Amino acid sequence: MTVPPYHWWRTVFFLIPAISVYTIVLGTASIVSSLFDRRGHFAHRCARAWSWLILKTTGVRVRVEGLERIVPGTTYVFVSNHQSIYDTPVLFWSLPYQLRIIAKASLARFPVLGWHLTRGRHLFVDRKNPDRTGILTRWRSLVSEQLSLMIFAEGTRSHDGHVARFKGGSFLLAIEAGLPVVPVAVIGTRAVMPKGRLRTEPARVALIVHDPIAPPRIAAPTARDAKAFADQVHAIVAATVEARQFGTS
């Protein structure tokens, strides 16, 4: 019989219970705050505190590069690669912006987490029946309050660390809304917890923020326009990941 390694025991009997407590306490605080703070600003601070606690407890150290390339107070669409469930706390803690995510609709049904996302004015998408017009309307309402969006454009976590093609839906919305897109590369979170593994380990993570890219000015953008824009952003993120993580260019 193989004895599970130390980090498995640490994950199952310490990290998971600790993160559950963080989620319940800060999620409850976030939900209660939404009764008084309709904009969700305090809820976002709860999310950042939750992220910091998770990273600190796990032993994840994040080095951020490129924050000087973006302007505080500007509304952006941050588009990142997706290597691990730890990408979310890394981004929420490292980017000093009021962030909202576009999440799959099923997350809204999760106790505490789903309530936090709903009350915190995050966006939900039914992937089988996406309501692009409704999403764009809600997106514009967030923009009017200087709230930025965070998107994992691959749609799911990477199995091997390489960056898969970016889906065009969010880029079509970015073009229609006229919002600048910021390519973001997350490197090293697979070492913390790859997809499909119930074990976390301390690690050093890098977050590289690239220059914002203005969307093309198109009156009636098509799926082809969105795909071209998605490919442009993908090329930047993928090149960074390949060079930094795999030593190739």
N, C-alpha and C positions, 0 to 999 in steps of 0.2 A: 504494500500500500504506500503510495506516494504522499508525503506530508506536505500540505500547502505551504508555500514560502511565506516569509515574514510579512511581506507587503500585502499578501492576500488576507492574512489575519487582521492586519492593521486596517485594511479597507473595510472588511465586513464587520468587525467588532468595534472599530473606533470611528473611522471616517464617515461611514454611512449613517450611524446614529447621530454623530455630531452635525452633519449636514442636514439631517432631518430636523433637528432642533433649530438650527439657523433658519431653515425654511419656514417652519411653523411660527416662530417668534417674529421674524422680520416680515413674513407674509401677512401675519395678522395685523402688525403695525401698519403695513402698507394699505391693507383693506380698510382699516379704521380711518386712516388719514384721508382716504378718498371721499369720506363724508364731508370733509371740510376743505380739501384741496382738490378741486375738480380738474386742475391741469395735470395732476399726477407728479408734480415735482418732488414732493416728499417721498412718494412711492419709489421714484427713481433713486433717491438717496438710500432708501432701504435696499434696493437692488445692488447698489454699489457696495454697501456694507456687507451684504450677503456674499458678494463676489470676493471682497477682501478676506473675509473670514475663511471661505473655502480655499483660496489660494494659500493663505497663511497656514492653515491647518494641514494642508497637503504637502507644503514645502515647495511651492512653485514660485520661482523668482522671475519677474518679467522685466525685460529691458525694452524700452520703447524708443524707436527712432522715427524722426520725421514730423513730430508734432508742430514744429515751426513752419511746416508747409501749409497748415490750415489756419483759418482765421476764427478766433473765438467769437461766438454770437452768430455765425453764419450757419444756415441750415444745409446739411449735407446728406447724401445717401452713402453710407459706408458699406462697401462691398468687400467681403472677406472670403478666403478659402475656409474649408471646414475639415479639421483633422480629428477633433475630439469634442466630447461634451464640455471640456474645460475651455474651449474657445469662447464661450459666452461669458463666463466670469472674467476671463482675461480682457476681453473687449470692454465690458461694462466698467471694470475698475480702471483701465488704462486710458480710455478716451474721456476727456473732461467735457462731455456734452450730454444734454438731456436726450437719451436714446430711447427709441421705440423699435420694436422688432415686428417683422411680419411672420407670424407663426401659423402652423397648420391648425385647422379648426378643431381637431380632436383635443388639443391641449387645453381648450377652454373648459373642458369637462373635468379636468383634474382638480381635486380639492386643494385649496390654498394657492397653488401655483396658478391654476386657471383663473381663480378669482382675482389674484393679484394682476395678472396680465389684462384681464377684462377691465377692472377698475382703474388700472394704470394707463388705459387708452392705447394699448398695443393693438395691432391689426391682426385679424384672423382671416385665413384664406381656405376655402374648401377646394382642394386641389382637383376634385372631380368636376365641380361646377363653380369655377371662379367667377366672381362678380366684379369685373374690372372697373365698371363705372362706379359702383359703390365704393370700391377700394380707393379709387382715385379721389372721390369726394372726401372720404375720411382722411386720406393722405394730405390733401390741400388744407384741411382744417388743422392738421398738425403743423404744417408748414407755416400757417398764419401765426402760430404761437412759438415759432423758432425751435421746433422739436426736430431732431435729426433721426434718420432711420438707419437701422443696421440689418444687413441682408447677407445670408449665406447662399450665394448664387448657385452653388452646385446642387442644392436641394437636399443633400444628405451628406453624411460624413464619409471621408475618403477611406478606402480599404488599405491603400498602400502608401499614403502620404503625398502622392502626385495629385495635381489639381485637375479635376474633371471639367468638362465643358460647362460654361455658365448658361443657365436657363435665361431666356430672353424676356419673360413676363415682367419682371421688376424693372428692367431697362426700358421697356416700352412705357411704363408709368413714369419713370424718371424723365424721359424725353417729353412726354405730355405735360408734366409738371414743371419742366424747365429747371430741374435741380442738378447741381454739380455732383458728380460721383467721385468718391475718394477710394481708390484701390488700396486694400489693406492685406498684408501678408502675415499670417500667423505661422510661426515656425517653432516646433519643439513640443507641442501639446500631445502629439502621439506618444511621446516618451512618458507622459504622465498617465494617459489612459487611452489606448487605441480602441477603435470600434470593436465591439464584441468581446472585450476582456474585462472581467470583474476584478481588477487590481489596479491601484494607483501607486505611483512612485514619485518622489521629489524630482524636480527637473528645472532646468533653466529654459525660459521661453523668450523668444524675440517677437516683437510686434513692429512691423515696418509700415509706416504711413507714407503713401506716395502723394504726389501733387494732385489736386482736384482736376477732374476733366469735365469741361462744360459739355452738356449734351448737344447733339446736332439740332439746329433750329429747323424743325420740320412741322408744317401745319397739321398734316394728317399722317403721322408715322405708321409704318406697317410692321409686321412681324419681321420682315427682312431687315428693316432699319434697326430694330431692337437687337437682332442677332449680330449685326455688324458692330453695334456699340458694345454688346456683351463680349464679343471676341476681342475687341480693343482692350477692354479692362482685364479680361482673362489673361491676355498675353503679358501684361505687366505683373500681375500677381504670380502667374505660373513661372515666369522667368526668375523672379525673386526667390520663390520656394525651391526651384531646381538648383539655383546657384548656392543658396545658403544651406539647404538641407541635404542635398545630394552632391554638391560640388560640381555641378555641370552648368552649362549655359545654353 
